[in-house]
Amino acid sequence: MVARAPVHGRGALQGMLRPEEVNDFQRARIVSAMVDVVAEVGYVNAAVAPVVARAGVSRRTFYELFNGREDCFLAAFEWGVEQVRTLVVDVYSSQRLWRDKMRHALAALLLLFDAQPQLARMCIVEAMGAGQVVLGRRNEVMAELIAVLEAQAPKPRSVPGGPLLAAEAIVGGAFSVIHARLIDRASAPLIGLHGQLMGLIALPYLGPRAAGEETGRPVPDLPKQALVRVRGEDGRLLGRLDMRLTYRTVRCLLFIGEYPGVSNREVAEGAEISDEGQASKLLGRLAKLDLVANSRPPGPGLPNRWTLTPRGEQLLSSVHSR
């Protein structure tokens, strides 16, 4: 006989999930939807209506979490910046020499933008016209990149004392080129710019010879974990779930996580879903999203046995680590 988890009622999940954690789910969904809508139609045309429709939440929920469209875009921009910062800083720190640090960090940035074009367009193109608050935050991020470029850099060679605004000119010029390529949606992958942009970076600091060498060097190989992050496979991109994440959904996932192997009926009781048929439909949707799996053994008349998939475990782990 298959061992069964105990069935718990209303008190089973008390204290396990706070309302603000459910809000985090909803907020992540809305931010993700904002990224997608802005990438498709631009910030100017990214009204609240298509964002909430894409997120699968109500306008009321949107305005409970954000002051308005600009506030939501700022949150999306901050999310995008954090993806870039985490990846680039880790790759930069993995190298010893400044030249290698810059080569690997630039490769990570370009590969990330190629793998996640919505993120790239939001951060580089749409942030320019998203209002003064976002523009001010963008300027702060540019200043941070300039500081990273200058950290551990050799003394510029061009003139005695070094050229004024060398790092600012390099960062501004590089992002101008990337901006132009993103505007032209049919352009070649950004990673093809790696050698030329590295030549731009190397020229004032290392001289023409080093700059020429960089234009012909292959793109460096990134660490495996960095490539996982580039592809968005490390669970950091919450919110891209094709359903509305309500208390009922979260309770269902939490109950299965605590009592793996439960049946439809047990899930309905434990997650406080009054109708077992509704619980079955919800479980079917969660299974299609690869959040839960039915591990029922073969045999007639046996009840379903639901467990979390690795993706489901990753989702709940991400929520509790916030």
C-alpha positions, 0 to 999 in steps of 0.5 A: 500500500502506498503511504499517504500524507496526512490531510490537514484543513484550514490550519495546515498552511497558517503562518507559511505564507504572508500576504506580502509574499503573494503580492511578490508573486503578483508584482513579478507577473506584472513586471514581467508583463511590462517588459514584454509589452514595452518590447512589443509596442514601446513605452509610449504605447504601453498602457496599463490595460495591455500590461494587466491583460498580459499579467492576468491580474486586475487593474485593482491589483495593479494599482495596489502594487504600483502608483502608475505606469511609470512606477511599474516601468521603473520596477521593471527597469530595476529588475533588468539592471539587477539581472545585468549587474549580477551577471557582469559583476560575477564574470568581471570578478572571475578574471585577474587582469583588467583586460580579461575582466573587460573582455569577459564582462563585455561578452556576458553583457552582449550575450545576455542582450542577445538571449533576452532582447526584451530586457535589452530593449527596455534597458537601452532603448525604452528607458530613454523616453520613460520619464525623468525618474527613470532617466535619472536612474539610468544615468546612475547606472551609466555612472556605475558602469563608468566606475567599473570600467575605470576600476583597476584600469591602467593609466590612459596613454593618449596624452600626458595625464590621460584624456579627459572623460575617457571612460565616459566617452567609451561607455557612451559610445558603446551604448550608442552603438548598441542602441542603434543595433537594437532599433534595427530589429533585423540587425546581426547579433550584438555579440558580433560587436565584441571585438570592435567594442573591446578595441574601443575600450582598449585604445585609450588605456592600452594603445593602438596595438592592443586595440588592433589585437582586440578587434581580431580576438575570438569571444571568450568562453564564459563560465557555465554558471554565467551561461545559465544566467544568460539564458535565464535558466537559474530561476531568477525570472519569476512571473512568467507563469501563464496563469493568475497566482492567487492564494489558492494557487500558492496554497496548493503548491505549498501543500504539495511541497509539504506533503508530496504524494497527496491526491486531488481530494487531499489537495482540495482539503489542504488548500481550502478549495471547496470543490474537488473538481476545481482542484483537479482543474487547477492541478492540471494547469499547474502540471502544464506549467511544469510546477507539479507532476503526477507520480501515480503508480500504474494500476486501475482505480488508484488516486493521483499522487502529486509532487512538485517538479524541480521548477515548482520547488525552485519557484517556492524557494525563490519566494521564501528567499526574497 
